[in-house]
Amino acid sequence: MIFNINNIKQIPQHTGIYIMKNESSDILYIGKAKNLRNRIRSYLNNQDVKTRKLLNEVYDIIFILTNNEKEAFLLESNMIKQYRPKFNIELKDQQKYTYLMITNEKFPRLSVARRSKDGKFIGKGKVYGPITVGSSKTLTIGKLRKIFKIRICKNLPSKACLEYHIGNCDAPCEFKSAQIEYNKNVQELEKILADKNELTNFRNKLEIKMMQCANLLKFEESLEIKKTLALIDELNTEQSIEHVNYYDEEYFGLKIDKQIVYIMTFRQKYGVIRDNKRFSFDLICDNTFSNFLYQYYSTSEIPNVIISNELPSNVKLLELLFSEKSNKQVKIITPLNIRQKNLMKLIMKNINQHMSILSPGTLELKQMLKMLNEPKIIECFDVSNYGNEYAVGSMSRFVDGYPDTSNYKKFRIKTIYGVNDFAMIYEIVKRRYCKINQKLMPDLILIDGGKGQLRMAEKALRELKFDTPCISIAKKKEKVFMRNETIIMPKNNLGLMILQHARDEAHRFAINYNKTIRKKYLSKSHHDHFVFLK
């Protein structure tokens, strides 16, 4: 059922999840709440700029009720991974983890599941995963294919191929007897992908069958089963090595600055630090450390102990969920002993260092450009032409001197034909800011170009009645143009480095978008030409 955001009384006072959509029915945000009505009411009273930005785009909210908070947690996480709303926490490295697919064919194949850019799985079949770091060794795709005699050919041949002759496939393509056995093997494989404990049960069945074959003097069949058991034992050996517990801990240091959460992780296993990662996300709506942790461990191996400088809300619920998922007792704590405290100090030192690398640059920009406020949010525009047919624009966005890549924008030029950079800058600047209010404007607008491009950008802003500071930067001698002044900054100026980085990012984004459009157009033209020739 769809509810209008302004009709609070229609919202149920119940545990569940809420799905915010815009006028085009695109999902903007997915969240959970113990009391859905109270949660939505809190947003309407929230004056935070980023929350208001989200609510300005919301047209409808859909509610899904759950029996308890645990169900809401699970449903929210699954739907975020499926739809990837732009305002939710997105872990950029999720695509690194493996999903397996059993294809929907007469004789199914086992393959790595591929995803499109929108997160949907390519092809038809049953998907299993994610296969995380710990279990990827256990579920080695090559060994599973050999154990269950799964075919690897993309197109089913009419005769048995080399895989049959070397014992990796029973050739259901040629032998009817193999077809019945093949389907049984696929069913066993599906059980194991759904539950790794089934691998032990499968091994026990094979061991009994091997003994039966030996007693019946079927030595060749007994030998084949013995080879399969050896492969399973290799998998079990890898599994036991992987799960040796010696300081199996993961550390999370987090710091909040201006509604942005900065997180750094250290993973310690076998007594050494194996990995570290950095993340950041906006404190919008239900974007909390608890949500971050659950999303993070939906694709990462869960340790025995999770240590953080601040405990998340719902600690007991998270411990329960992680323990059930990993089949072991999981604890979430703050540092207790000297070793843990020293490592957390190291993480926080790294976070502070990471946050301070470019922050002086925004202060230098304020001074050099004689601005009233520090330009914490900078949006930079560029255009890319390739003849008269392919013209695009782009916008990079920097927050506190760092790229905010999830909020980059791209534009297909709509009103200009031919090479006219000035008019294109006017178009994309006006399109960017025509539907937002002053509170959501950046602190500084940067244009890649000279005085001509700057004048057109200022014209667009005047027509929209915005007085946001606007400058341009020319590649030649890196001159910075203002309305009535030209500035040449020292090469080692941190403020100039931020402007250069923002300009280079906008240029890169525009070039890549242009290439994508040309590639699609050429591919379509080639296809149409091919059809015509036929």
C-alpha positions in Angstrom: 0.0 0.0 0.0 1.3 3.5 -0.9 1.1 6.3 1.6 1.5 10.0 1.0 4.3 11.5 3.1 2.1 14.3 4.4 -0.5 12.0 5.8 1.1 10.8 9.0 -2.0 9.2 10.4 -2.0 6.6 7.6 1.5 5.4 8.6 1.2 2.3 10.8 2.7 2.3 14.4 4.4 -1.1 13.8 7.8 -2.5 13.2 8.9 -2.8 9.6 10.8 -1.2 6.7 9.9 1.9 4.7 10.8 2.5 1.0 11.0 6.1 -0.1 10.4 6.7 -3.9 10.5 9.8 -6.1 7.9 10.8 -8.7 9.4 8.4 -11.2 9.0 5.5 -8.7 12.8 5.2 -8.4 13.8 4.0 -4.9 15.7 6.8 -3.0 16.1 5.2 0.4 15.2 2.1 2.4 15.1 2.1 6.2 13.8 0.2 9.2 12.0 1.2 12.4 10.4 -0.2 15.5 7.7 2.3 15.1 7.3 3.4 11.5 5.0 6.5 12.2 7.4 7.9 14.8 10.4 7.4 12.5 8.8 9.3 9.5 7.5 12.0 11.9 11.1 12.5 13.1 12.3 13.1 9.5 9.7 15.8 8.9 10.9 17.7 11.9 14.6 17.3 11.0 16.3 20.5 9.8 19.5 18.7 8.6 20.4 19.8 5.1 21.1 16.3 3.8 17.8 14.9 5.2 15.9 17.8 3.7 17.6 17.1 0.3 16.3 13.5 0.5 12.7 14.6 1.5 12.5 17.2 -1.3 12.7 14.3 -3.7 10.3 11.9 -1.9 6.9 11.5 -3.5 5.6 8.2 -2.1 6.6 5.8 0.8 5.8 2.1 0.8 5.7 0.2 4.1 6.4 -3.4 4.7 5.5 -4.7 8.2 7.6 -7.4 9.9 7.0 -9.5 13.0 10.0 -8.1 14.9 13.1 -6.0 14.6 15.3 -8.9 13.5 13.1 -9.5 10.5 13.2 -5.8 9.6 17.1 -5.9 9.8 17.3 -8.8 7.4 14.7 -7.5 4.9 16.2 -4.0 4.9 19.7 -5.4 4.2 18.5 -7.6 1.4 16.5 -4.9 -0.3 19.4 -2.4 -0.1 21.7 -4.9 -1.8 19.1 -5.5 -4.5 18.1 -1.9 -5.3 21.1 0.1 -4.2 19.3 3.4 -3.3 21.4 6.4 -3.8 20.9 7.8 -0.2 21.7 4.5 1.6 25.1 3.4 2.7 26.8 1.7 -0.2 30.0 -0.3 0.3 32.0 0.1 -2.8 33.8 -3.2 -2.5 30.8 -5.4 -2.4 31.2 -6.4 -6.0 34.5 -8.0 -5.2 32.7 -10.9 -3.6 31.7 -14.0 -5.5 28.3 -15.3 -6.3 27.7 -18.7 -7.9 24.9 -19.6 -10.3 23.4 -22.9 -11.3 22.0 -22.1 -14.7 18.5 -22.7 -15.8 19.2 -25.2 -18.6 18.3 -28.8 -19.4 21.7 -29.9 -17.9 22.6 -27.0 -15.7 26.1 -25.5 -15.4 27.9 -24.1 -12.4 29.4 -20.7 -13.1 30.4 -17.4 -11.4 27.3 -15.1 -11.4 28.0 -11.8 -13.2 26.2 -8.6 -12.4 25.2 -5.6 -14.5 25.9 -2.0 -13.4 22.5 -1.8 -11.8 23.3 -4.8 -9.5 21.1 -7.3 -11.3 22.4 -10.8 -12.0 23.0 -11.6 -15.7 21.5 -14.8 -17.0 18.8 -17.1 -15.7 19.4 -19.6 -12.8 19.6 -20.0 -9.1 22.2 -17.7 -7.4 24.1 -18.7 -4.3 26.2 -16.4 -2.2 27.9 -14.1 -1.5 30.9 -16.5 -1.3 33.1 -14.5 1.2 36.8 -14.6 1.8 36.6 -17.5 4.3 34.2 -19.7 2.3 35.5 -19.0 -1.2 38.3 -21.5 -0.6 35.8 -24.0 0.7 33.5 -23.7 -2.3 36.2 -23.8 -5.0 34.2 -23.8 -8.3 36.7 -25.9 -10.2 36.7 -28.7 -7.6 32.9 -28.6 -7.2 32.6 -29.1 -10.9 34.9 -32.1 -10.8 33.2 -33.6 -7.7 29.7 -33.4 -9.2 30.7 -34.0 -12.8 29.2 -30.6 -13.9 29.7 -29.8 -17.6 31.6 -26.6 -18.5 30.6 -26.4 -22.2 28.5 -23.3 -23.0 26.7 -25.0 -25.9 25.7 -28.7 -25.3 27.6 -30.8 -27.9 26.1 -33.8 -29.7 29.0 -36.1 -28.8 31.1 -36.6 -25.6 34.0 -34.1 -25.5 37.4 -34.2 -23.9 36.0 -33.5 -20.4 34.2 -36.9 -20.5 37.4 -38.7 -21.6 39.4 -37.2 -18.7 36.7 -38.1 -16.2 35.4 -34.6 -15.4 31.9 -35.1 -17.0 29.6 -38.1 -17.6 28.5 -36.7 -21.0 24.7 -36.3 -20.6 24.8 -34.9 -24.1 25.4 -38.4 -25.5 24.5 -41.0 -22.9 20.9 -41.3 -21.5 22.1 -43.2 -18.4 24.3 -40.2 -17.5 21.3 -37.8 -17.8 19.5 -39.3 -14.7 22.8 -39.3 -12.7 23.5 -35.7 -13.8 20.3 -34.3 -12.4 20.9 -36.1 -9.1 24.4 -34.6 -8.9 23.0 -31.1 -9.5 20.5 -31.6 -6.6 23.3 -32.6 -4.3 25.3 -29.6 -5.4 22.4 -27.2 -4.7 22.1 -28.6 -1.2 25.8 -28.0 -0.5 25.7 -24.4 -1.9 22.7 -23.7 0.4 24.4 -25.3 3.4 28.1 -26.2 3.6 27.5 -28.8 6.3 25.8 -30.9 3.6 29.3 -31.5 2.2 30.1 -33.8 5.1 26.8 -35.8 4.6 27.6 -36.1 0.9 31.1 -37.4 1.7 29.6 -40.1 4.1 27.3 -41.3 1.4 30.1 -41.6 -1.1 32.3 -43.5 1.4 29.5 -46.1 1.9 29.0 -46.4 -1.8 32.8 -46.9 -2.3 32.9 -49.8 0.1 29.9 -51.4 -1.5 31.5 -51.2 -5.0 34.7 -52.7 -3.6 32.8 -55.6 -2.0 31.0 -56.2 -5.4 34.5 -56.1 -7.1 33.6 -53.0 -9.0 37.1 -51.6 -8.6 37.0 -49.0 -11.4 33.9 -47.4 -9.9 35.3 -47.6 -6.4 38.5 -45.9 -7.6 36.5 -43.0 -9.2 34.7 -42.5 -5.9 38.0 -42.5 -4.0 39.3 -39.7 -6.3 36.1 -37.7 -5.5 36.6 -38.3 -1.8 40.2 -37.0 -2.1 38.9 -33.7 -3.7 36.3 -33.3 -0.8 39.1 -33.9 1.7 41.1 -31.1 0.1 38.2 -28.8 0.6 37.8 -29.8 4.2 41.5 -29.3 4.9 41.3 -25.8 3.5 38.3 -25.1 5.6 40.0 -26.2 8.8 43.0 -24.1 8.1 40.9 -21.1 7.4 39.1 -21.2 10.7 42.0 -21.4 13.1 41.2 -18.9 15.8 44.1 -16.8 17.0 43.2 -13.2 17.6 40.4 -13.4 15.1 39.3 -9.8 15.5 38.2 -6.9 13.4 38.6 -3.3 14.6 36.4 -0.4 13.6 37.4 3.2 14.4 34.8 5.8 13.5 34.7 9.6 13.7 31.9 11.9 12.9 32.5 15.3 11.3 29.8 17.6 9.9 27.2 14.8 9.5 29.7 12.5 7.7 30.9 9.3 9.4 34.5 8.3 8.6 35.4 4.6 9.3 38.6 2.7 9.2 38.9 -1.1 9.7 41.8 -3.4 10.7 41.4 -7.2 10.4 43.7 -9.2 12.7 44.0 -12.9 12.2 46.7 -15.4 13.1 48.2 -12.6 15.2 48.9 -10.2 12.3 47.0 -7.4 10.6 45.8 -8.8 7.3 43.7 -6.0 5.8 42.5 -2.5 6.3 39.7 -0.5 4.6 38.3 3.0 4.7 34.7 4.1 4.3 32.5 7.2 4.8 28.8 7.8 4.6 26.3 10.6 5.3 24.3 10.6 8.5 21.0 10.6 6.7 17.8 9.1 8.1 18.6 5.6 9.3 22.2 5.5 8.1 23.8 4.4 11.3 26.9 2.4 12.4 24.6 -0.6 13.1 23.4 -0.5 9.5 26.9 -0.1 8.2 28.1 -3.2 10.2 25.3 -5.4 8.9 25.9 -4.3 5.3 29.6 -4.8 5.8 29.3 -8.4 7.1 26.8 -9.4 4.5 29.8 -9.8 2.2 32.8 -10.1 4.6 33.9 -13.0 6.8 32.6 -12.5 10.3 35.3 -12.6 13.0 34.9 -14.0 16.6 35.3 -10.5 18.0 34.3 -7.1 16.6 36.0 -4.2 18.4 35.0 -0.6 18.0 35.7 2.7 19.7 32.0 3.3 19.9 29.4 0.5 20.3 26.6 0.5 17.7 23.0 0.5 18.8 21.2 -2.9 18.7 24.4 -4.6 19.9 22.6 -7.7 21.2 20.6 -8.1 18.0 23.7 -7.7 15.8 25.6 -10.3 17.9 22.7 -12.7 17.5 22.4 -12.2 13.7 26.2 -12.5 13.2 26.4 -15.6 15.5 23.6 -17.3 13.6 25.1 -16.5 10.2 28.7 -17.6 11.1 27.7 -20.6 13.3 29.9 -19.4 16.1 29.7 -17.0 19.1 30.3 -13.4 18.0 30.9 -10.5 20.4 30.9 -6.8 19.8 32.9 -4.8 22.3 35.0 -1.7 23.0 38.8 -2.2 23.6 39.4 -4.1 26.9 43.1 -4.8 27.2 46.3 -2.9 26.4 46.8 -4.7 23.1 43.3 -3.8 21.8 43.6 -0.2 23.1 46.9 0.4 21.4 45.6 -0.9 18.1 42.5 1.3 18.3 44.8 4.3 19.0 46.7 3.5 15.8 43.4 3.3 13.8 42.2 6.7 15.2 45.6 8.2 14.4 45.2 7.0 10.8 41.6 8.4 10.6 42.7 11.8 11.9 45.6 11.8 9.5 43.4 10.9 6.6 40.8 13.6 7.4 43.4 16.3 7.7 45.4 15.7 4.5 43.5 18.2 2.4 41.3 20.1 4.9 43.8 23.1 5.1 43.2 23.5 1.3 39.6 24.7 1.8 40.8 27.3 4.2 43.4 28.5 1.7 40.8 28.7 -1.0 38.6 30.8 1.3 41.5 33.2 1.8 42.7 33.3 -1.8 39.2 33.8 -3.2 38.2 36.2 -0.5 35.1 34.2 0.4 33.0 34.7 3.5 32.8 31.0 4.3 35.1 28.0 3.8 34.2 26.1 0.5 33.5 22.7 2.0 31.3 21.6 -0.9 32.6 22.3 -4.4 30.9 21.3 -7.6 32.8 21.4 -10.9 31.4 21.4 -14.5 33.0 20.3 -17.7 31.8 19.4 -21.3 33.1 16.9 -23.8 32.6 17.1 -27.6 33.3 14.6 -30.3 32.0 16.1 -33.5 28.4 17.4 -33.7 26.8 14.1 -32.6 28.3 13.4 -29.2 28.2 16.3 -26.7 28.0 15.6 -23.0 28.5 17.5 -19.7 29.6 16.3 -16.3 29.8 17.5 -12.7 32.2 16.3 -10.0 31.5 17.1 -6.4 34.1 17.5 -3.6 33.2 17.5 0.1 36.0 18.8 2.5 38.5 18.4 -0.3 37.6 14.8 -1.1 35.7 13.4 -4.1 32.1 12.6 -3.3 31.8 10.2 -6.3 28.3 8.9 -5.4 27.0 12.4 -6.2 28.8 13.0 -9.5 26.4 14.0 -12.3 26.4 13.5 -16.1 24.4 15.3 -18.7 23.5 14.6 -22.3 23.4 18.0 -24.1 19.9 18.6 -25.3 19.6 22.2 -26.6 22.8 22.8 -28.4 23.9 21.3 -31.8 27.5 21.7 -32.9 30.6 22.6 -31.0 29.7 25.5 -28.6 31.3 25.0 -25.2 30.0 28.3 -23.8 26.3 27.4 -24.5 26.8 23.9 -23.2 28.2 25.2 -19.9 25.1 27.4 -19.6 22.8 24.5 -20.3 24.3 22.0 -17.8 24.7 24.6 -15.0 21.1 25.7 -15.4 19.8 22.1 -15.5 21.8 21.3 -12.4 20.4 24.1 -10.2 16.9 24.8 -11.6 15.1 22.4 -9.2 17.0 22.9 -5.9 16.8 25.6 -3.2 19.5 27.8 -1.8 20.2 25.5 1.2 21.3 22.7 -1.1 23.6 24.9 -3.2 27.4 24.2 -3.0 29.7 26.6 -1.3 31.7 27.1 -4.6 31.0 26.4 -8.3 34.0 25.7 -10.5 34.0 25.7 -14.3 36.6 24.0 -16.4 37.5 26.8 -18.9 38.3 30.5 -19.2 36.4 33.7 -18.9 33.9 32.9 -21.6 32.7 29.7 -19.9 32.6 31.5 -16.6 30.4 34.3 -18.0 27.9 31.7 -19.3 27.8 29.9 -15.9 27.2 33.2 -14.1 24.4 34.0 -16.5 22.6 30.8 -15.7 23.0 31.4 -12.0 21.7 35.0 -12.3 18.6 33.7 -14.1 18.0 31.2 -11.3 18.6 34.0 -8.7 21.5 32.3 -7.0 24.5 34.3 -5.7 26.8 31.3 -5.1 30.5 32.1 -5.7 31.6 30.9 -9.2 35.1 30.7 -10.6 36.8 29.0 -13.6 40.2 27.4 -14.0 42.1 27.4 -17.3 44.7 24.6 -18.0 47.2 27.1 -19.4 49.2 28.4 -16.5 46.4 27.2 -14.2 44.8 30.6 -14.0 41.8 31.1 -11.8 39.2 33.5 -13.1 36.8 35.3 -10.9 34.2 37.9 -11.9 36.5 40.9 -11.8 39.9 39.3 -11.1 42.4 36.8 -12.3 44.5 34.8 -9.8 47.6 32.8 -10.3 48.0 30.5 -7.3 51.4 29.0 -6.3 51.8 25.5 -7.6 52.2 24.0 -4.1 49.0 25.8 -2.8 46.7 23.1 -1.3 43.6 25.1 -2.5 44.8 25.0 -6.1 45.4 21.2 -5.7 41.7 20.8 -4.7 40.6 22.8 -7.7 42.9 20.8 -10.1 41.6 17.5 -8.7 38.0 18.6 -9.0 38.6 19.8 -12.6 40.4 16.6 -13.5 37.7 14.4 -12.1 35.0 16.3 -14.0 37.0 16.0 -17.2 37.6 12.3 -16.6 33.9 11.7 -15.9 32.8 13.6 -19.1 35.3 11.7 -21.3 34.2 8.3 -20.0 30.5 9.2 -20.5 31.3 10.4 -24.1 33.0 7.2 -24.9 30.1 5.1 -23.5 27.6 7.0 -25.7 29.8 6.6 -28.8 30.3 2.9 -28.1 26.6 2.3 -27.8 25.8 4.3 -30.9 28.5 2.5 -33.0 27.4 -0.9 -31.7 23.8 -0.2 -32.6 24.8 1.1 -36.1 26.9 -2.0 -36.7 24.0 -4.2 -35.7 21.5 -2.3 -37.9 23.9 -2.5 -40.8 24.4 -6.2 -40.2 20.7 -6.9 -40.2 20.3 -4.8 -43.4 23.0 -6.9 -45.2 21.2 -10.1 -44.2 
